[in-house]
Structures are given as C-alpha cells and as structure tokens.
C-alpha cells in the first residue's frame, strides 16, 4: 500500500531548477542547505584572504 504520511525522498536541488513543484518544507530545507553552504564558502574565502594578506606582507617588505 501507499503511505501518504511517509516522508518523500527529496531530489537533489540544482541552481536554476523550477521551484513550482516543491513544497514549502522542501524550499525551507533547500534554503537551510544553501545558507550553510554560503557560510562555509565565506569561511574558506576569509581563510584564503588571510593567507594572501600574510604572504603579501611577508614578500612586500623591502
């Protein structure tokens, strides 16, 4: 039998995908994942910028 209350398996989200067929819960889950990914990318960018600044400071001394 088909269980209407069983959680649906959510498809992987792709940037630019049509959002019409997604539920509010799906959209909220996607938003949470994207926000977490943005935070992860920002941390990586800050770490790289910090390393670049340190290298520039080291090699720009005359």
PEZI-V548686 format. One record per residue. SS is DSSP state (H for helix, E for strand, C for the rest). PHI is phi in degrees with one decimal (none if undefined). Layout:
SS;PHI
SS;PHI
This chain:
C;none
C;-95.7
C;-97.0
C;-67.3
C;-89.9
C;-68.3
C;-65.1
C;-82.1
C;-74.6
C;-86.2
C;-70.7
C;-65.8
C;-82.8
C;-121.9
C;-56.3
C;88.7
C;-65.0
C;-65.0
C;-102.9
C;-58.0
C;-90.1
C;-88.5
C;-79.7
H;-61.8
H;-62.6
H;-61.7
H;-62.7
H;-66.0
H;-65.7
H;-63.5
H;-61.4
H;-63.9
H;-64.3
H;-67.1
H;-63.3
H;-64.6
H;-67.6
H;-61.9
H;-62.1
H;-63.9
H;-66.4
H;-61.5
H;-63.7
H;-64.7
H;-64.5
H;-63.9
H;-65.2
H;-66.1
H;-64.7
H;-64.1
H;-64.4
H;-64.2
H;-60.4
H;-65.1
H;-65.5
H;-64.9
H;-65.9
H;-68.6
H;-89.8
C;-92.2
C;-69.2
C;-124.9
